[in-house]
Amino acid sequence: MTDQFLEWLRRDRNYSPNTIAAYRRVLATINDPETATQDDVEDWWLDRDHLSPATRRQELAALRSFYRWMIRWDHREDDPTRRLDAPKMGHRLPRPMGREDLHRLLSVTSGEMRRAICLGAYAGLRVAEVAALDWADVDVEARRIIVRGGKGDKDRPVGLSPLLLDALLPVTGGNVVRAGGKPYSANALQQKVNAAIRAAGVDGTFHKLRSRFATVALASTGNLLAVSRALGHSSPATTAVYAATADSDLDLIAEAVAR
């Protein structure tokens, strides 16, 4: 039954391989999750108490998703997680990669790693979207990238700046990052980029490149809706957290009170 659920996530929900693998790991921590009773699940929850609040929230969300699927398709009548409360999380601001670190990183990378890094930093693409990007979806004349089948299986346009275009050229056809070669999986590309970031002596990950795009875009435009669409977020509320790190009004306040 768990395999059917995971296949449904892949086929009908368009979840990434990394997310599906994470759901599989969570389900494997419970002995026979298909028939687990409420007491079994609550005992499991107590056993996860040593984990961080963020990890526990993610695990509970994955398990609840499984039981909602079971109920929807008449495999169960009850949700054994119904009495569990996800731990509360404090508000944490994202930590985007700084300008100096990005320039240092670009100065020591080339080829496919440089193309992947630039697509994250200058287009805000997710690592899976970078890995899958094909030249057929790059409109050089109109200066647009069309992200196909992004999160939620939605296509979206993203602006293509001259700086980013220069980093991607020449047009080879086929996969952009691999210059026409066989695409990396999202997981493989993420590992390679993160290794390149560490090798450059920069404290960061691929996701911090995307966070930089979001933060700089909001600081420059102040247009939450447009930036949310460029990032492929389902709601501007998801994007709003980046506004907190890019709020120029904070600088005005700091200067005013120092007078």
N, C-alpha and C positions, 0 to 999 in steps of 0.2 A: 504493500500500500504506500509506503514512503516513496518508493521509486515512481509510482504514478503521480504522487503529489509534486515531486521534484520535476518530473517531465511536464506537468501542467504549468509550473512556474516558468520553465524554459519556453514552452510552446505558446501558451496563452498570455502569460504576463511579461514575456520578453526579459526575464531576469538575466543578469550577467552570469557567466560561469563561476566567477568568484563568489557572488551572492548565493548561488545554488550550492556551492561547496560548503559555504558557511552554514546554511540551513541543514545540510546533511550531517555536518559535525554536531550540531545541536541535537538533532534527533537521535544521533548515536549515543548520546549521554544518558538516554532514558532506556531502561529495559522494556522492550516491546511497547513503544509509544502508541501503537494502534489500539491496544486493549488496556492501557494504563488507567487505573482508577484515579479518582480525585485525591485519595490519600497517597497514592504512588507519586503523583505529580507534585503534591505539596511536600513530600519527603525529598524529592529531587530538588525542589526550590530551596529548601533548607541546606542541602548539600552544596549549593552554588553560592552560599553566603560569603565565601572567601574571595569571590571575584569582585572586580570593580563595579560600581553602579552602572557605568556605561555598558559593560559586557553583559551584566545581568538583564538590563533593559533590552538589549539586542536579542539575547537568548529567549527571553519571555515572548518578545514580539514574533520571533520565528516559530516558537511552539504554538502560540495562539493562532497564527496563520495556518498551521497544519490542522488544528482542530476545527477552525472555521471551514476549511476545505472539506474535512471529513463530514461535518454536519450538512454542508451544502449538497454534497453528493450522496447523502443518506447512508454513510458508513458508520456514523455514530449519531446519537440523539443528544448528547451532552458535551459541554466544554469543561474538562477537568481543571482548566486554569482560571475559572471564573472568579474564584475567591482570592486570587493572587494580585498584589499591587506592585506595579513596577516602581523601583526606587526613584526618588526624585533626584533630578540633576541640577547642579548649579549652572548659571549662565556663563558660558565660556566663549570668548571672542576668537575668531580664526587667527592663525599666525601665517600670513602670506609671506612669500619669499621677498626679501628686500631687493632694491634696485642694484646695489653693489654686489650682492651675492649672485643675482641673475647674470650680471655682466661678467663676473668671474667665471661662472659656469659656462657661459657661451664662449669665453675666450679659450677654453681648453677642450671643447667638444667640436666635433665635425660630423659630416655625413648624416647617417640615420638618427643618431642620438641628438644632434643639433636640430634636425627637423622636428623630431618628437617634442623636444623641450620648447621650441618656438610655438608649436601648435597649442601646447598647454598654456604658455605664458601670454601669447599674443592673440589667441583665438578663444581661450577658455574651454577647450574641448576636454572631455573626460578621457581617461587613458584608453578605454575601449573604443571610443570614437576616433582617437588618433590612430590606433592600431588598424582600424578598418578603413580609414579614409582612402578613397580612390581618386585619381586625377580626373575621372569622368565627372566628379562632383565638385571640382574646383573650376569656377568660371573666372578665368584670368581677366577677360575684358570687362566684365561687370564687377570685378573685385568682390566676389562672394564665394563662400564655402557652403555647400549644402550638406548638413550632417544628416545622414540617412539612418533611420531606425534608432534614434537616440533613446534615452531612458523613457519608458512608457511607449516605445515603438512609434515615436513621433519624429518627423523630419523638421528641420529648422534651418534658416539661413544665418550665417555668421559673416561679419565683415572681414575682408582680406586686405590688410594694410600693405603698402609698398615694402615695408620692412619685413613682414612675414613672407610675402611673395618672393622676395629676394632670397630668403633663407630656404625656401622650398624648391626653387628652380635648380636645374632645368626640368621642363616637363618631360617626364619619361613614359607616361601612360602607366596604367596599373596602380599598384599600391604606392602612396606618396612617400611614406616613411622608408620603405625598402627600395625606393627608386625602381618600381616595377617588379620587384621580387615577391616571394611568397610572404603574405602578411604575418606578423607576429600575433600570437594570442595576446589578449589584454594583460593577462598575468605575466607572461614572459616579457612584454614590453615594459611593464611597470617595474619589474625586477631589474631590468637592464638600465632604465633611466635612474632609478633610485641608487643603483651601484655607481653610475656616472656622477651623480650628485655627491655621494660620499667621497668618491675619488678626487673630486675637485675641492674637498675640504669645506663643503657647504653643508650646513645643518638644514636639511629639508627633505621633502619627498615630492613625487610628481603632483600630488594634490595641492601642495603649496604654490605650484605654478598657476594652477586654476584659481586658487584663492587670490593670488596677486592680480590676475586679470579682473576678477570681480571687484576687488578693492579699488584698483586704479580706475576702472570704468565708472564706478559709482562716484568716486571723487571728482572725476573730470566732467561727467554729464549731469549728475544728480537725478538721472532718469531711472528710477527703480524698475519700472515695468519693462523698459527696453533692455536693461541689463539682465533682468530675469529671463526674458525671452532668448537673449543671446546665450545664456548659460543652459537653457533647456530646463529650468526649474518649473515644477508644476504649479507653484504659487509664489508670488512676490514676497510672501512672508519668509520663505526659505532664503531669499536673497537679502532680506533686510538686515541680517546679522552682519553682512559685509559693510553696510552703511555705517555701523557703529565704529568700525576701524578706519573709515574714510571720511568721517564727519569733520569738515573744515571749520564748522562753527565752534568746535572745541578749542581750536587755536585762537579764534577771536575772543572767546571767553577768557582763556588763559592770559592773553595779552591785556584785555580790559582790566582784569582784577589786579594785574601787576603794576598798573599805572599809579 
